[in-house]
Amino acid sequence: MPHRIVLLGFGNVAREFARLLAERRQELLRDWGLDVRVMAILTANHGRVEARGGIDLRRALRASAAGRTLEALGRPIRVDSKEYVRKSRADTVIELTPLRIVPVQPAVDHIVAALASGKHVITANKGPVVYHYRRLRDLARRNRVGFRYEGTVMDGAPVFNLLQETLVGARVLSFRGVLNSVTNFVLSRLEEGGTYEEGVADARRMGLLEADPSMDLDGWDATVKACLLANVVMGGRVRPEAVPRQGIAGTDAARVRAASAAGRRVKQVARGSREGRSVRVSVSLEELPPDDALHAIRGTSNALLVRTDLIPELLVSERNPGVRQTAYAVYSDLLAIHEGRLIPGR
């Protein structure tokens, strides 16, 4: 029986996920007994299309690369996206639309429509999870379907699988992390003698920037990730707009190089800690000494240092991840749901 997928969004991560599915189709069948068919792709600017037998993903990738609409790949979808998600016969809806820092957004409506109609949901979109984690988790539980979100923080590194499943019973007390690859990459370029503009241009060429570059450069991406960690693994109720936030726009290159000459490194550090019954989050530029575990994190690498009541310090680091690693997180979530691991930590 095919496992039918509706794919919302066809940006960098969605295209790489499609490429991964196409490459590993035989492996999924042989090793997992999983016959994956992408039945529909819905985008804001490149068409919305469905195909009963499954969309040819290699053709979809070629069309996207050429800037063509996807609607030649099947039957155009004319109904509202939320209505389509609700009525479709998909098994899993994968939500990969761009990040928005607002509580009310179409991505939330799509996820609610999917869960309420008995479909699994996988997302790498931080926005819906940071604002509505409890609501979405509880809706998935009531309907006995999957809701997974590994790709929302640190690309393919198993952050939520680790903290919510492997370290079951341990209480997260605090965390510090270098969570935004673009920021870390640009700061590394400044340290090496480059300019801010050159670093941003290189990040854009590498496909690292969010659809709205200010999400990365003004610190929003790191702030949302920090809030997401605080809300999901620490039980917080923190909203990104209420968090002290420092991006790298206008960063003094001389300060970065002076710190480096003194053996220190300027990093954008996201923090979360417990204060009584609440959780406090902040994102700021800090000068880290050589003995700090985050000092060595350079380029597009990222890292998360977690303190728990049972393991004093635990460092998770991913060296120079790219879009493929985020796509892998979605892929691994699909396999987890196939295995019956519907919600992290359940």
C-alpha positions as CSV (number, residue, x, y, z in Angstrom):
1,M,0.0,0.0,0.0
2,P,1.6,3.3,-1.0
3,H,2.3,5.9,1.7
4,R,0.8,9.1,0.2
5,I,2.3,12.5,0.8
6,V,1.1,16.0,0.3
7,L,4.0,18.4,0.1
8,L,3.4,22.1,1.1
9,G,6.1,24.3,-0.3
10,F,8.8,23.5,-2.8
11,G,11.7,25.6,-1.7
12,N,15.3,24.6,-0.9
13,V,14.4,22.0,1.8
14,A,11.4,20.6,0.0
15,R,13.4,20.2,-3.2
16,E,16.2,18.4,-1.4
17,F,13.7,16.2,0.4
18,A,12.2,15.3,-3.0
19,R,15.7,14.5,-4.4
20,L,16.3,12.3,-1.3
21,L,13.1,10.4,-1.9
22,A,13.9,9.9,-5.6
23,E,17.4,8.7,-4.8
24,R,16.4,6.3,-2.1
25,R,13.1,5.0,-3.5
26,Q,14.4,1.4,-3.9
27,E,16.1,1.5,-0.5
28,L,12.9,2.6,1.2
29,L,11.0,-0.3,-0.5
30,R,13.7,-2.9,0.2
31,D,14.7,-2.0,3.8
32,W,11.5,-0.4,5.2
33,G,8.7,-1.7,3.1
34,L,7.8,1.9,2.4
35,D,6.4,2.9,-1.0
36,V,6.4,6.7,-0.9
37,R,4.3,8.6,-3.4
38,V,4.1,12.4,-3.4
39,M,0.5,12.9,-4.5
40,A,0.5,16.6,-4.5
41,I,2.7,19.7,-4.3
42,L,1.3,23.0,-3.3
43,T,3.3,26.2,-3.7
44,A,2.6,29.9,-3.5
45,N,4.3,30.9,-6.7
46,H,5.0,27.8,-8.8
47,G,1.7,26.1,-9.1
48,R,-0.3,23.5,-7.2
49,V,-0.6,20.1,-8.8
50,E,-1.8,16.6,-7.9
51,A,-1.3,13.2,-9.6
52,R,-3.1,10.1,-8.5
53,G,-0.2,7.8,-9.2
54,G,2.3,10.1,-7.7
55,I,4.3,13.1,-9.1
56,D,7.5,12.3,-11.0
57,L,9.9,14.0,-8.5
58,R,12.8,14.2,-10.9
59,R,10.6,16.0,-13.4
60,A,9.4,18.3,-10.7
61,L,13.0,19.1,-9.7
62,R,13.9,19.9,-13.4
63,A,10.9,22.1,-13.8
64,S,11.7,24.0,-10.6
65,A,15.4,24.4,-11.6
66,A,14.2,25.9,-15.0
67,G,11.8,28.3,-13.3
68,R,8.7,26.5,-14.8
69,T,5.4,25.9,-13.2
70,L,4.8,22.5,-11.7
71,E,1.3,22.2,-13.1
72,A,2.4,20.3,-16.2
73,L,3.2,17.4,-13.9
74,G,-0.4,16.5,-13.2
75,R,-3.8,18.0,-12.6
76,P,-3.9,21.6,-11.3
77,I,-5.4,22.0,-7.8
78,R,-8.1,24.7,-7.9
79,V,-9.5,24.6,-4.3
80,D,-8.2,26.4,-1.2
81,S,-5.0,24.8,0.2
82,K,-6.5,24.2,3.6
83,E,-9.6,22.6,2.1
84,Y,-7.4,20.4,-0.1
85,V,-5.3,19.2,2.9
86,R,-8.5,18.4,4.8
87,K,-10.2,16.4,2.0
88,S,-7.1,14.7,0.5
89,R,-6.5,11.0,0.9
90,A,-2.9,11.6,2.0
91,D,-1.3,9.7,4.8
92,T,1.2,12.4,5.7
93,V,1.3,16.2,5.1
94,I,4.8,17.7,5.0
95,E,4.8,21.4,5.8
96,L,7.9,23.2,4.5
97,T,6.7,26.8,3.8
98,P,8.8,29.8,4.7
99,L,9.2,31.0,8.3
100,R,6.9,33.7,9.5
101,I,7.1,35.3,13.0
102,V,3.4,35.7,13.7
103,P,0.9,33.5,15.7
104,V,-1.7,33.5,12.9
105,Q,-0.4,32.0,9.7
106,P,-1.5,29.7,6.9
107,A,1.0,27.0,8.0
108,V,-0.8,26.6,11.3
109,D,-4.1,26.3,9.5
110,H,-2.7,23.6,7.2
111,I,-1.2,21.6,10.1
112,V,-4.5,21.8,12.1
113,A,-6.5,20.7,9.0
114,A,-4.2,17.8,8.5
115,L,-4.1,16.6,12.1
116,A,-7.9,17.1,12.6
117,S,-8.6,15.0,9.5
118,G,-6.4,12.1,10.7
119,K,-3.2,12.8,8.8
120,H,0.3,12.7,10.1
121,V,2.3,16.0,9.9
122,I,6.0,16.6,9.5
123,T,7.3,20.1,9.5
124,A,10.6,21.9,9.4
125,N,8.8,25.3,9.8
126,K,9.6,26.7,13.2
127,G,6.8,29.3,13.2
128,P,3.8,26.9,13.9
129,V,5.7,24.9,16.5
130,V,7.0,27.8,18.5
131,Y,3.6,29.5,18.8
132,H,1.3,26.4,18.9
133,Y,3.3,23.4,20.1
134,R,1.0,22.3,22.9
135,R,-2.1,22.8,20.8
136,L,-0.7,20.8,17.8
137,R,0.8,18.1,20.0
138,D,-2.5,17.6,21.8
139,L,-4.5,17.5,18.6
140,A,-2.2,14.9,17.2
141,R,-2.6,12.8,20.4
142,R,-6.4,13.0,20.3
143,N,-6.4,11.9,16.7
144,R,-3.7,9.3,17.2
145,V,-1.5,10.6,14.4
146,G,2.1,11.7,14.1
147,F,3.4,15.2,14.6
148,R,7.2,15.5,14.2
149,Y,9.5,18.5,13.8
150,E,13.1,17.4,14.0
151,G,14.2,19.8,11.2
152,T,13.2,22.9,13.1
153,V,16.4,23.2,15.0
154,M,20.0,22.3,14.0
155,D,19.2,20.9,10.6
156,G,19.7,17.1,10.7
157,A,21.2,16.8,14.2
158,P,18.9,14.7,16.4
159,V,18.0,17.4,19.0
160,F,14.4,16.5,19.8
161,N,15.0,12.8,19.3
162,L,17.8,13.0,21.8
163,L,16.2,15.3,24.4
164,Q,12.6,14.0,24.2
165,E,13.2,10.3,23.4
166,T,16.7,9.1,24.3
167,L,17.1,11.1,27.5
168,V,13.6,10.3,28.7
169,G,13.2,11.2,32.4
170,A,16.0,13.8,32.4
171,R,15.0,17.4,33.1
172,V,16.5,20.1,30.9
173,L,17.8,22.9,33.2
174,S,19.4,25.2,30.7
175,F,20.9,25.4,27.2
176,R,23.3,27.6,25.3
177,G,23.8,27.3,21.6
178,V,25.1,28.7,18.3
179,L,22.0,27.9,16.3
180,N,22.0,30.1,13.2
181,S,24.3,28.9,10.4
182,V,24.2,32.2,8.4
183,T,25.2,34.3,11.4
184,N,28.0,32.0,12.4
185,F,29.2,31.9,8.8
186,V,29.3,35.7,8.4
187,L,31.1,36.2,11.7
188,S,33.7,33.6,10.6
189,R,34.2,35.5,7.4
190,L,34.7,38.8,9.3
191,E,37.2,37.1,11.6
192,E,39.1,36.0,8.5
193,G,39.2,39.5,7.1
194,G,36.2,39.6,4.8
195,T,33.4,42.1,4.9
196,Y,29.8,41.8,6.1
197,E,28.5,42.2,2.6
198,E,30.8,39.5,1.2
199,G,29.7,37.1,3.9
200,V,26.0,37.7,3.3
201,A,26.5,37.3,-0.5
202,D,28.4,34.0,0.0
203,A,25.6,32.7,2.3
204,R,23.1,33.6,-0.3
205,R,25.0,31.8,-3.1
206,M,25.1,28.7,-0.8
207,G,21.4,28.7,-0.4
208,L,21.6,29.3,3.4
209,L,19.6,32.5,3.7
210,E,15.9,32.3,4.7
211,A,13.4,33.6,2.0
212,D,13.4,36.8,4.1
213,P,17.1,37.4,4.9
214,S,16.2,39.5,7.9
215,M,15.1,36.3,9.6
216,D,18.8,35.3,9.8
217,L,20.6,38.6,9.9
218,D,18.4,40.4,12.5
219,G,18.5,37.4,14.8
220,W,14.9,36.2,14.4
221,D,15.8,32.6,13.3
222,A,18.1,32.0,16.4
223,T,15.4,33.6,18.6
224,V,12.6,31.4,17.3
225,K,14.8,28.3,17.7
226,A,15.7,29.2,21.2
227,C,12.0,29.8,22.1
228,L,11.1,26.5,20.4
229,L,13.6,24.6,22.5
230,A,12.4,26.4,25.6
231,N,8.8,25.7,24.9
232,V,9.2,22.1,23.7
233,V,11.8,20.6,26.0
234,M,11.6,22.9,29.0
235,G,7.8,23.5,29.2
236,G,8.1,27.2,28.6
237,R,5.6,29.6,27.1
238,V,7.9,32.1,25.4
239,R,7.1,34.2,22.4
240,P,9.9,35.3,20.1
241,E,8.8,39.0,20.0
242,A,9.2,39.2,23.8
243,V,12.8,37.9,23.8
244,P,15.9,40.2,24.0
245,R,17.5,39.7,20.6
246,Q,20.7,40.8,18.9
247,G,21.4,40.1,15.2
248,I,24.6,40.7,13.2
249,A,23.4,43.5,10.9
250,G,25.8,46.4,11.4
251,T,28.3,44.3,13.4
252,D,31.7,46.0,13.9
253,A,34.2,43.9,12.0
254,A,37.0,45.5,14.0
255,R,35.5,44.1,17.2
256,V,35.3,40.6,15.7
257,R,39.0,40.7,14.6
258,A,40.2,42.3,17.9
259,A,38.5,39.5,19.8
260,S,40.1,36.9,17.6
261,A,43.5,38.4,18.0
262,A,43.0,38.1,21.8
263,G,42.1,34.4,21.5
264,R,38.3,35.0,21.8
265,R,35.6,34.6,19.3
266,V,32.4,36.7,18.8
267,K,29.4,34.4,18.5
268,Q,25.7,34.8,18.5
269,V,24.6,32.8,21.5
270,A,21.1,31.7,22.2
271,R,20.3,30.9,25.9
272,G,17.5,29.4,27.8
273,S,17.3,28.8,31.5
274,R,14.8,28.2,34.3
275,E,13.9,30.9,36.7
276,G,11.4,29.6,39.2
277,R,8.4,28.3,37.3
278,S,9.2,30.3,34.1
279,V,11.8,29.9,31.4
280,R,13.9,32.9,30.3
281,V,15.4,33.1,26.7
282,S,17.9,35.6,25.2
283,V,19.9,35.9,22.0
284,S,23.0,38.1,22.0
285,L,26.5,38.5,20.6
286,E,29.1,37.3,23.1
287,E,32.9,37.1,23.2
288,L,33.7,33.5,24.1
289,P,37.0,32.4,25.6
290,P,39.0,29.5,24.2
291,D,37.9,27.1,26.9
292,D,34.2,27.6,26.1
293,A,32.7,24.6,24.3
294,L,31.1,26.9,21.7
295,H,34.4,28.7,20.9
296,A,35.4,26.2,18.2
297,I,32.1,26.3,16.3
298,R,33.0,28.0,13.0
299,G,31.6,28.4,9.5
300,T,28.1,27.0,9.0
301,S,28.5,24.7,11.9
302,N,26.2,24.8,14.9
303,A,26.1,23.4,18.4
304,L,23.9,23.1,21.4
305,L,25.2,22.7,25.0
306,V,22.5,21.3,27.3
307,R,22.5,21.0,31.1
308,T,20.1,18.5,32.7
309,D,19.5,17.3,36.2
310,L,21.0,13.9,35.4
311,I,23.7,14.7,32.8
312,P,25.5,17.9,33.8
313,E,26.6,18.9,30.3
314,L,25.9,17.5,26.9
315,L,27.2,18.9,23.6
316,V,25.4,18.3,20.3
317,S,27.3,19.7,17.3
318,E,26.9,19.4,13.6
319,R,29.8,20.4,11.4
320,N,29.0,22.6,8.3
321,P,25.5,21.3,7.6
322,G,23.5,22.3,4.6
323,V,20.1,22.0,3.1
324,R,20.5,18.2,2.6
325,Q,20.8,17.8,6.4
326,T,17.5,19.6,7.0
327,A,15.9,17.4,4.3
328,Y,17.3,14.4,6.1
329,A,15.6,15.5,9.3
330,V,12.3,15.4,7.4
331,Y,13.2,12.0,6.0
332,S,14.0,10.6,9.4
333,D,10.7,11.9,10.8
334,L,8.9,10.0,8.0
335,L,10.7,6.8,9.0
336,A,9.9,7.4,12.6
337,I,6.2,7.7,11.9
338,H,6.4,4.6,9.7
339,E,7.8,2.8,12.7
340,G,5.0,4.0,14.9
341,R,7.0,6.7,16.8
342,L,4.3,9.3,16.2
343,I,5.3,12.2,18.6
344,P,8.7,12.8,20.2
345,G,8.6,12.0,23.9
346,R,5.3,10.3,23.9
